[in-house]
Amino acid sequence: MKTIAPVVARSSRLLLATAFAMFSSLSHGQIQINPLAEPKAATITQLGAHELTAGDLQPWLDGQMAKAMSNGNIAGAVAVVVKDGNVVVSKGYGYADVAAKKPVDPASTMFRVASVSTLFTWTAVMQLVEQHKLELDADINRYLDVRIPPRDGKPVTLRDLMTHTAGFEDVLRDRYATDTASLMSNEAWVKRWVPARIHPPGEVPAYSTYGAALAGYIVQRVSGMPFDTYVERHVFTPLDMQHASFRQPPPAGMQADAAPGYHGADATPQPPTGWTAAPADALSISGEDMARFMIAHLQFGRAGEAQLLEQASVKEMHGYLRTAIPGLPGMALGFARMDRDGQAILGQGGDIPGFHSLVALFPEQHAGLFIAVEGNPDARWLRRQADDFDARYFPPLPQLKLPTLATAKAHAGQLAGRYTSSITSQSNVLSLRALFHEVRIDVAADGTLRIPQLGPESWREVKPYVWVDDASGHQLAALVRDGTMRMWSIDTLSPTQVFLPATEWTPARVCTVLTVLLGILALIALSWPVAALLRKRGIGPALPEGDERWYRLSRITPVLYLLFAGGWALMLPRLGAPQLEMRLLLLQVMGLLAVLGTIPVAIETLRAWRTPGAWWRRIGGIVLLFACLGAIAFIVHFHLLGPSYNY
């Protein structure tokens, strides 16, 4: 201990001397501190990826658009790509106005983007959720003055609307008008008729225009201002979007910039069309304004100095996932998941006559793609652009080709059969039209699945109830419970559409029954003048006194049924078009007269059986009566006649 003390004393004196020297130096000058430069985060570039720069992207986009426009199906287009809060490329192609040779300007030319409009509607909903004026999981009847009935004891919530799982059947009537002056308001449209909920809530994806329109009406009621005004003040203005509008037609200062829409490069423009469900369909927007919206969502709600949404709201929208079929993409809150090869992609496509568009956001890459065209490109062209963009700039890691499972043929056999789309109607006449739009799965000799209605893909099973098309890389998957096929879909459709086992008669069987019924009605209708001519010439017994009136009325009935059937044959393909009300009303009157005409048929048949020797009248009466009853059953089953003709 004695030897250590001097050492400690000397150390203490040295420390005091050092401290005194440091404090003395402060009186002569300030110490210069030079902080080390902050290390930059490493940028990981996937093997084979192209760098997402204007120099690489511009020629690639030019080539893609040149190929698409070479067949003349596209009159004009715009393509915009954003990355890290900046616009990388913004370019117009072709003409906004073909006759005037007015080129597409990405800054000002406004394209109709159809269902892409819903992204703005869902953003407006989330703004009101932030303000605690809306709750995602509350019964929406709390915010409405029209009642939406529950199904299985469960109400509709905003979360259901945003994921298209409220279960509503499809609605076509009065969806659009060629005269915007007579366009029905969104409020009037959602109130006029509440479509049936035909799917279990929260379980079956079925894109619903009515659901999006209902959400827009909720925004209107809760905010206290018209929907289009709300979006202008709280979305467009904060983001400085000067060429975007839900109004129909657009405001006077924007009308010169609105693309008219074409079927092709050499076609005449489409007549002006107004879309009733404005929150679902009516947005017109320029490419660069869409870039501002994409940047805001990719930067957690912020674009420049504007804060569109809180960071937590954006995370909730993008991070939520409701999936109906394991192995396939589902819905985020308002955004469809378009994931590919493990890459998270959020977006929405839009299609109306003359306009087609796609928004694809790559949140992990802070990048976004928007393409809009006026014309009629190949139905899958827009989705291929997103796939090609992803493969070029964010390619996946190399993966081994998965072998075909030994269960391929057995599981394929479970899927073989007929299916109907979840986007359909069951409580109205559209159920008949849906019958002839069934999708069929066939099994090839090698156990692969073939679906002609959806394309040429050949699907082979690589995981239990998961199939892949090697040519495109897309996937198909099925939900099977207790050995029973519940639903299936493909990755390009699964967020908003699945296919359910068909339970109705086959289209061929329905056509056979209908042909037999109409054949009988036609033969009896034709036999009436023939029999009258024969009796006039003295061939065959004359009708007893008092029977002539019932006989004539009974023979008018098949004519009425034939006219009713012919009217529906003309109307079915046109359902959804405007100005059909009067024709549908006349058709309903014709059907009612035909059904009432079954009464004189029954009376005439009874009187024939009471007339001695009237064998031909008896046989004809019975056959006609059964044909009328069969026609009534068909009419009732497919809702061809009723007190209203909503659809």
ZAMARGU-4260 file (C-alpha; in steps of 0.2 Angstrom, whole numbers, plus 5000, padded with zeros to 4 digits):
<rodrens>
0) 5000/5000/5000 | 5015/5012/5004 | 5022/5009/4987 | 5006/5013/4978 | 5002/5030/4986
5) 5016/5040/4978 | 5011/5033/4961 | 4993/5039/4963 | 4999/5056/4969 | 5010/5058/4954
10) 4995/5053/4942 | 4984/5065/4951 | 4996/5080/4949 | 4998/5075/4930 | 4979/5075/4927
15) 4977/5092/4936 | 4991/5100/4925 | 4983/5093/4909 | 4966/5100/4914 | 4974/5117/4918
20) 4983/5118/4901 | 4967/5114/4892 | 4957/5128/4901 | 4971/5140/4898 | 4970/5137/4879
25) 4952/5141/4879 | 4956/5159/4883 | 4967/5161/4868 | 4955/5153/4854 | 4940/5142/4851
30) 4942/5123/4847 | 4938/5118/4829 | 4927/5103/4828 | 4926/5094/4811 | 4912/5080/4812
35) 4914/5065/4802 | 4904/5064/4786 | 4888/5054/4788 | 4890/5037/4779 | 4877/5035/4765
40) 4866/5020/4766 | 4872/5007/4754 | 4862/5005/4738 | 4858/4987/4734 | 4856/4983/4716
45) 4849/4966/4711 | 4859/4956/4699 | 4853/4960/4682 | 4843/4975/4687 | 4844/4991/4676
50) 4847/5007/4685 | 4831/5017/4686 | 4836/5033/4678 | 4829/5044/4664 | 4843/5039/4652
55) 4839/5020/4654 | 4820/5022/4656 | 4816/5034/4642 | 4821/5023/4627 | 4814/5008/4635
60) 4797/5016/4638 | 4798/5024/4620 | 4800/5006/4613 | 4786/4999/4623 | 4774/5012/4618
65) 4780/5012/4600 | 4776/4993/4599 | 4759/4996/4607 | 4754/5010/4596 | 4760/5001/4580
70) 4744/4991/4577 | 4733/5007/4577 | 4723/5003/4593 | 4729/5017/4603 | 4727/5036/4598
75) 4736/5043/4613 | 4745/5039/4629 | 4754/5046/4644 | 4768/5037/4654 | 4775/5043/4671
80) 4787/5035/4682 | 4792/5042/4699 | 4806/5037/4711 | 4812/5044/4728 | 4800/5059/4727
85) 4805/5064/4710 | 4798/5062/4692 | 4810/5051/4682 | 4801/5052/4666 | 4785/5060/4661
90) 4780/5059/4642 | 4765/5059/4631 | 4763/5049/4615 | 4751/5051/4600 | 4737/5063/4600
95) 4725/5069/4613 | 4714/5076/4599 | 4717/5066/4583 | 4708/5077/4571 | 4717/5093/4577
100) 4733/5084/4578 | 4735/5090/4596 | 4749/5080/4605 | 4747/5072/4622 | 4755/5084/4635
105) 4759/5074/4651 | 4757/5090/4661 | 4739/5095/4655 | 4731/5081/4645 | 4717/5074/4656
110) 4713/5055/4654 | 4698/5047/4661 | 4705/5034/4673 | 4689/5024/4678 | 4692/5013/4693
115) 4708/5021/4697 | 4697/5035/4704 | 4693/5024/4719 | 4711/5027/4725 | 4706/5046/4728
120) 4690/5040/4736 | 4699/5029/4748 | 4712/5042/4752 | 4697/5054/4756 | 4690/5041/4768
125) 4706/5039/4777 | 4708/5058/4780 | 4691/5058/4789 | 4697/5043/4799 | 4712/5053/4804
130) 4700/5066/4810 | 4690/5053/4820 | 4674/5057/4809 | 4674/5039/4802 | 4678/5022/4809
135) 4684/5008/4798 | 4675/4994/4807 | 4659/5003/4812 | 4642/4999/4804 | 4641/5011/4789
140) 4623/5014/4793 | 4629/5026/4806 | 4634/5038/4792 | 4620/5036/4780 | 4602/5041/4777
145) 4599/5025/4767 | 4599/5008/4776 | 4611/4994/4771 | 4604/4978/4778 | 4615/4965/4787
150) 4619/4948/4780 | 4622/4934/4792 | 4620/4946/4806 | 4635/4956/4800 | 4634/4974/4794
155) 4644/4983/4780 | 4660/4992/4786 | 4671/5004/4778 | 4685/4991/4778 | 4673/4979/4769
160) 4670/4993/4756 | 4689/4997/4754 | 4693/4978/4751 | 4678/4975/4740 | 4671/4961/4752
165) 4655/4969/4757 | 4646/4955/4747 | 4636/4967/4735 | 4630/4960/4719 | 4634/4969/4703
170) 4624/4985/4697 | 4623/4990/4679 | 4607/5001/4678 | 4610/5019/4675 | 4629/5018/4677
175) 4632/5031/4663 | 4623/5043/4652 | 4628/5050/4635 | 4621/5067/4640 | 4629/5074/4655
180) 4615/5086/4657 | 4603/5072/4662 | 4616/5062/4672 | 4609/5056/4689 | 4619/5061/4704
185) 4629/5049/4714 | 4618/5052/4729 | 4602/5048/4719 | 4610/5032/4712 | 4615/5024/4728
190) 4599/5028/4736 | 4587/5022/4722 | 4591/5004/4725 | 4602/4994/4737 | 4608/4979/4728
195) 4607/4962/4737 | 4622/4956/4747 | 4625/4939/4739 | 4642/4934/4747 | 4647/4931/4765
200) 4654/4947/4772 | 4673/4949/4772 | 4676/4932/4763 | 4673/4934/4744 | 4681/4948/4734
205) 4670/4955/4721 | 4674/4972/4714 | 4659/4984/4718 | 4656/5000/4710 | 4641/5002/4721
210) 4652/5000/4736 | 4664/5014/4730 | 4650/5025/4726 | 4643/5022/4744 | 4660/5027/4751
215) 4660/5043/4741 | 4643/5047/4748 | 4648/5044/4765 | 4663/5057/4763 | 4650/5069/4756
220) 4638/5067/4771 | 4652/5067/4785 | 4662/5081/4777 | 4646/5092/4774 | 4651/5096/4756
225) 4649/5088/4739 | 4661/5074/4736 | 4670/5082/4721 | 4672/5098/4731 | 4679/5089/4746
230) 4692/5080/4735 | 4697/5097/4726 | 4700/5105/4743 | 4708/5091/4753 | 4718/5081/4739
235) 4720/5091/4723 | 4724/5109/4731 | 4736/5103/4744 | 4746/5093/4730 | 4744/5107/4718
240) 4735/5096/4705 | 4728/5109/4693 | 4723/5096/4679 | 4712/5084/4689 | 4693/5084/4692
245) 4679/5073/4697 | 4666/5085/4689 | 4657/5080/4674 | 4660/5089/4662 | 4677/5096/4669
250) 4677/5114/4674 | 4677/5126/4660 | 4696/5130/4661 | 4700/5112/4660 | 4688/5106/4646
255) 4701/5110/4632 | 4713/5098/4640 | 4701/5083/4642 | 4705/5069/4630 | 4689/5064/4621
260) 4693/5045/4620 | 4695/5034/4605 | 4693/5016/4600 | 4708/5017/4589 | 4720/5029/4581
265) 4709/5032/4566 | 4693/5031/4575 | 4681/5045/4579 | 4680/5051/4597 | 4668/5044/4609
270) 4652/5053/4613 | 4653/5063/4629 | 4649/5051/4643 | 4645/5054/4661 | 4647/5041/4675
275) 4634/5041/4688 | 4645/5033/4702 | 4657/5047/4701 | 4668/5042/4716 | 4671/5025/4707
280) 4673/5030/4689 | 4673/5049/4685 | 4691/5056/4688 | 4700/5064/4674 | 4718/5068/4677
285) 4735/5072/4669 | 4750/5061/4670 | 4760/5074/4680 | 4746/5076/4693 | 4745/5058/4695
290) 4764/5058/4698 | 4760/5070/4713 | 4748/5058/4720 | 4759/5043/4718 | 4774/5053/4727
295) 4763/5057/4741 | 4758/5039/4744 | 4776/5033/4742 | 4783/5046/4754 | 4771/5041/4768
300) 4758/5055/4764 | 4770/5069/4760 | 4774/5077/4743 | 4784/5093/4744 | 4777/5104/4758
305) 4760/5095/4757 | 4755/5082/4770 | 4741/5072/4762 | 4739/5059/4775 | 4748/5055/4791
310) 4762/5042/4790 | 4752/5030/4801 | 4737/5031/4789 | 4748/5027/4774 | 4756/5013/4783
315) 4738/5006/4788 | 4732/5008/4770 | 4747/4999/4762 | 4751/4987/4775 | 4734/4979/4778
320) 4730/4963/4769 | 4714/4954/4766 | 4717/4938/4756 | 4703/4926/4751 | 4714/4912/4744
325) 4731/4907/4752 | 4745/4910/4739 | 4737/4924/4729 | 4738/4943/4732 | 4723/4951/4741
330) 4718/4968/4745 | 4726/4982/4755 | 4715/4996/4761 | 4709/5003/4744 | 4724/4996/4734
335) 4724/4980/4725 | 4740/4970/4729 | 4748/4966/4712 | 4763/4957/4720 | 4775/4948/4708
340) 4790/4937/4712 | 4790/4942/4730 | 4789/4961/4725 | 4776/4971/4734 | 4766/4981/4722
345) 4750/4991/4726 | 4739/4998/4712 | 4723/4999/4703 | 4718/4997/4685 | 4704/5006/4676
350) 4694/5002/4660 | 4679/5011/4652 | 4676/5012/4633 | 4690/5023/4625 | 4701/5024/4641
355) 4712/5012/4650 | 4724/5015/4664 | 4735/5008/4677 | 4744/5014/4693 | 4757/5003/4701
360) 4766/5008/4716 | 4782/4999/4722 | 4783/5005/4741 | 4799/4995/4745 | 4808/5004/4730
365) 4799/5021/4733 | 4794/5020/4714 | 4778/5022/4705 | 4772/5019/4687 | 4756/5027/4679
370) 4751/5023/4661 | 4735/5029/4653 | 4729/5027/4635 | 4714/5032/4624 | 4710/5018/4613
375) 4708/4999/4614 | 4724/4990/4618 | 4726/4972/4621 | 4716/4968/4636 | 4732/4962/4646
380) 4744/4975/4639 | 4744/4987/4654 | 4747/4973/4666 | 4761/4967/4656 | 4769/4984/4656
385) 4769/4984/4675 | 4777/4966/4675 | 4790/4971/4662 | 4794/4987/4672 | 4796/4976/4688
390) 4807/4963/4679 | 4818/4976/4672 | 4822/4987/4687 | 4818/4976/4702 | 4821/4958/4696
395) 4819/4944/4708 | 4833/4933/4714 | 4836/4918/4703 | 4825/4904/4707 | 4825/4886/4703
400) 4810/4879/4693 | 4798/4870/4705 | 4794/4853/4700 | 4776/4847/4696 | 4768/4839/4711
405) 4763/4821/4711 | 4745/4826/4716 | 4744/4837/4700 | 4731/4826/4691 | 4721/4822/4706
410) 4720/4840/4712 | 4716/4846/4694 | 4702/4834/4693 | 4694/4842/4709 | 4695/4859/4700
415) 4688/4853/4683 | 4671/4860/4680 | 4660/4876/4678 | 4662/4892/4688 | 4654/4909/4689
420) 4663/4926/4693 | 4660/4933/4710 | 4656/4950/4701 | 4638/4945/4696 | 4620/4947/4701
425) 4608/4934/4707 | 4592/4944/4712 | 4588/4951/4695 | 4589/4948/4676 | 4608/4949/4675
430) 4608/4932/4683 | 4602/4925/4665 | 4616/4935/4657 | 4629/4929/4669 | 4624/4911/4665
435) 4632/4913/4648 | 4648/4920/4654 | 4653/4905/4664 | 4671/4900/4665 | 4676/4882/4663
440) 4692/4873/4669 | 4698/4859/4658 | 4712/4846/4662 | 4724/4842/4649 | 4732/4824/4647
445) 4747/4829/4657 | 4737/4836/4671 | 4739/4854/4668 | 4724/4866/4669 | 4717/4875/4654
450) 4705/4890/4655 | 4701/4896/4637 | 4690/4911/4643 | 4705/4918/4653 | 4719/4915/4640
455) 4731/4902/4633 | 4741/4899/4649 | 4745/4881/4654 | 4744/4879/4673 | 4754/4866/4682
460) 4753/4862/4701 | 4769/4867/4710 | 4762/4868/4728 | 4746/4860/4735 | 4732/4869/4726
465) 4744/4882/4718 | 4748/4881/4700 | 4760/4892/4689 | 4761/4896/4671 | 4779/4894/4666
470) 4778/4906/4651 | 4772/4921/4661 | 4776/4917/4679 | 4758/4920/4685 | 4750/4909/4697
475) 4733/4901/4700 | 4727/4895/4717 | 4711/4887/4724 | 4703/4887/4741 | 4698/4869/4746
480) 4690/4865/4762 | 4685/4847/4768 | 4689/4841/4750 | 4676/4853/4743 | 4681/4866/4730
485) 4676/4884/4737 | 4684/4896/4725 | 4699/4899/4714 | 4707/4914/4705 | 4723/4920/4697
490) 4735/4932/4704 | 4730/4946/4691 | 4712/4945/4697 | 4712/4938/4715 | 4711/4955/4724
495) 4694/4959/4717 | 4688/4944/4708 | 4687/4925/4712 | 4677/4911/4703 | 4664/4901/4712
500) 4657/4883/4708 | 4642/4885/4696 | 4626/4878/4703 | 4614/4883/4690 | 4609/4872/4675
505) 4623/4872/4661 | 4620/4885/4648 | 4618/4871/4635 | 4604/4863/4646 | 4595/4880/4648
510) 4596/4883/4629 | 4588/4866/4626 | 4574/4869/4638 | 4571/4886/4631 | 4572/4880/4613
515) 4559/4867/4617 | 4547/4879/4625 | 4549/4892/4611 | 4547/4879/4598 | 4531/4873/4606
520) 4524/4891/4607 | 4529/4894/4589 | 4521/4879/4582 | 4505/4882/4591 | 4505/4900/4586
525) 4508/4895/4568 | 4494/4881/4569 | 4481/4894/4574 | 4479/4902/4556 | 4482/4885/4548
530) 4467/4877/4558 | 4456/4893/4554 | 4460/4891/4536 | 4456/4872/4536 | 4439/4875/4545
535) 4435/4889/4533 | 4436/4876/4519 | 4426/4863/4529 | 4440/4852/4535 | 4439/4848/4553
540) 4425/4851/4566 | 4419/4868/4569 | 4422/4876/4586 | 4406/4875/4598 | 4397/4891/4601
545) 4405/4900/4616 | 4422/4891/4614 | 4428/4903/4600 | 4432/4917/4611 | 4443/4907/4623
550) 4451/4898/4609 | 4457/4914/4601 | 4463/4921/4617 | 4473/4905/4621 | 4481/4906/4603
555) 4486/4925/4606 | 4495/4919/4622 | 4510/4910/4613 | 4512/4925/4602 | 4514/4936/4617
560) 4527/4924/4625 | 4537/4924/4609 | 4537/4943/4608 | 4542/4944/4626 | 4556/4931/4623
565) 4562/4941/4608 | 4562/4957/4617 | 4573/4950/4631 | 4585/4943/4617 | 4587/4961/4611
570) 4588/4969/4628 | 4600/4957/4637 | 4616/4962/4628 | 4611/4981/4630 | 4608/4981/4649
575) 4617/4995/4657 | 4615/5007/4642 | 4606/5023/4645 | 4588/5027/4640 | 4581/5009/4641
580) 4568/5013/4653 | 4553/5015/4641 | 4558/4999/4632 | 4560/4989/4647 | 4543/4995/4654
585) 4535/4990/4637 | 4543/4973/4639 | 4537/4971/4657 | 4519/4975/4651 | 4521/4962/4637
590) 4527/4949/4649 | 4513/4952/4661 | 4500/4950/4647 | 4508/4934/4642 | 4507/4927/4660
595) 4489/4933/4662 | 4486/4924/4645 | 4489/4908/4653 | 4472/4909/4661 | 4462/4908/4645
600) 4474/4894/4639 | 4469/4884/4655 | 4450/4888/4652 | 4451/4883/4633 | 4460/4867/4638
605) 4446/4863/4651 | 4432/4867/4638 | 4441/4856/4625 | 4440/4841/4637 | 4422/4844/4639
610) 4419/4844/4620 | 4416/4826/4613 | 4429/4821/4600 | 4440/4837/4601 | 4456/4826/4603
615) 4467/4838/4593 | 4461/4853/4604 | 4464/4843/4620 | 4481/4838/4615 | 4486/4855/4609
620) 4478/4863/4624 | 4488/4852/4636 | 4504/4855/4627 | 4502/4873/4627 | 4497/4874/4645
625) 4512/4865/4650 | 4523/4876/4639 | 4515/4892/4647 | 4519/4885/4664 | 4536/4881/4660
630) 4539/4898/4653 | 4532/4906/4669 | 4544/4895/4679 | 4558/4901/4668 | 4553/4920/4670
635) 4552/4918/4689 | 4568/4909/4691 | 4578/4922/4680 | 4568/4937/4686 | 4562/4943/4669
640) 4546/4950/4676 | 4543/4959/4692 | 4537/4975/4701 | 4554/4984/4697 | 4567/4981/4684
645) 4583/4986/4694 | 4598/4977/4689
</rodrens>
